[in-house]
Amino acid sequence: MEQKNNSSSLVSLLTVFFFWGFVAASNGIFIPFCKNHFELTQYQSQLIDATFYGGYFFGSLVLYYLSLLFKVDILNKLGYKKGIILGLTISIIGALCIIPSVNAGSFTLILSSFFIIAIGFSLQQTSAQPFVVALGSAETGAHRLNLAGGINSIGTTVGPIIVSFLLFGSITGNKAETSISSINTLYIILAIVFAAVLIYFAFAKLPNVTSQENIENSPKASLALSIIAVPTFILLFATSLLPKSFSDLFIYLSLVIILVVLLSSLYQASKNPSGWGAMQYPQLILGMIAIFIYVGVEVSIQSNMGALLKLPEFGGFDESSISRFISLYWGSLMIGRWTGAISAFNLKSKTKKILGVIVPYIAFGVILFVNSLGGKAVYDLYMYAICIIVLIIANLIGQEKPAKTLMLFSFLGVLAMFIGLMNTGQVALYAFISGGLACSIMWPCIFALSITGLKKYTSQGSSFLIMMILGGAIIPPIQGKLADEPSIGIHNSYIVPIICFLYLAFFAWKVKNILKSTNEADTLDKPTQGIH
């Protein structure tokens, strides 16, 4: 009976993982839709990502500070089941707030509703991931996390398709104009689904899952995070109070402040590690920057793609016709993650290599099937199979070693963006979309390299890394701001992902040397597992 309850609990949790991906990926459709309806600049449209990922940051930061204040892990005190229920409740409130926001015709209120949804998501994710591990034996915990990550990736693949249908009345139609009230239907459905999952969790008999790890007080690290929070808060809530000439440049200032704080922390901690906690380790601070940049580039490539696709040289698509490309981008992450998940299973080397060729094309087949549901041929996506070959070869060369794999995929990201910048049409479009293949395995590689050697600060370091999802709130608007410059434009704004991928390659090289110098080199040969 207990096994049955655990199985049903896992299914419910997987539903939540699906909708996290569903909502995040759907922004690729929602952003150009709102840009057109509210007549926004490219920068203003990217504030959807800023509020969404900013909500993740502040949700995680509040949990961290509350734990320090009460000297106990808040989720440990609350319990992960109640944490999920509270997170679902907050997200439901945010989804329902969308309705009056839409009826008022206020883009600002819509952004506020997104922020509330994201706060709930941050609490759900913090609670659900250890819950998934606990719903069975410890030995198979990684397998359940990989399964959850796979379900999340399915959500990112089908999300743009479903949202396009709800907003425009068809998956592949050419209806560019539609009522803004169409958004209500989407978020009513989302609220109902979350409410159903909440009710199940409220009444189901589930195992009591908590954490027994100690809270490490690190005042200098806490101060650094507080400083980072200030420009982020102003960016999300108070830029309208700033002089226009200053507010137009504030997104750049926000990035500078965040990077200066982290790099300064790196320098200060190297001089005197006392009070820095996990941030006394250089691999952790460099990893915080890497996660910040990784999430930023992953989101920015697709969030700005709607504007790119409207250019005549990229097909001149309207908002109702871009869903298959956004779906293919997020599906690219699914292709890479399904392929990476093979290493979680105890298989013979030959079997892994065979599956490493088959699984990517199975995932590609799923993407083609989902996109064909609208009744339109997807032959224009077939050429992307060539890009997948590059992924397969790179995955074999990487040998499941995090530093080597991350460096290789970072350089492939640079190459893909460069090809996209130097060309137009399908070649450039698929080059940009293949940025998803480059990003697909980066999260577990960065995470593994960053927390190695942190000892008692491993849990705290993991928390700091998750906060750096903040990059999704900063980098997409920066690319949007560059795209608004007449001398640059949306096509040339893709220089931003090149810079991001170059740092990720540097991080892989730098941390590899750091770990070698601290006798942690064995980690460099461990398989990469886990999925963001």
Buried (B, 14 or more C-beta within 10 A) or exposed (E): EEEEBBEBBBEBBBBBBBBBBBBBBBBBBBBBBBBBBBEBEBBBBBBBBBBBBBBBBBBBBBBBBBBBEEEBBBBBBBBBBBBBBBBBBBBBBBBBBBBEBBEEEBBBBBBBBBBBBBBBBBBBBBBBBBBBBBBBEEEEBBBBBBBBBBBBBBBBBBBBBBBBBBBBEBBBBEEEEBEBEBBBEBBBEBBEBBBEBBEBBEEEEBBEBBBEEEBBEBEBBBBBBEBBBEBBBBBBBEBEEEEEEEBBEBBBBBBEBBBEBBEEBBEBBEEEEEBBBBBBBBBBBBBBBBBBBBBBBBBBBBBBBBBBBBBEEBBEBBBBBBBBBBBBBBBBBBBBBBBBBBBBEEEEEEEBBEBBBEBBBEBBEBBBEBBBBBEBEBEBBEEBEEBBEBBBBBBEEBEBBBBBBBBBBBBBBBBBBBBBBEBBEBEBBBBBBBBBBBBBBBBBBBBBBBBBBBEEBBBBBBBBBBBBBBBBBBBBBBBBBBBBEEEBBBBEBBBBBBEBBBBBBBBBEBBBEBBEEEEBBEBBEEBBBBBB
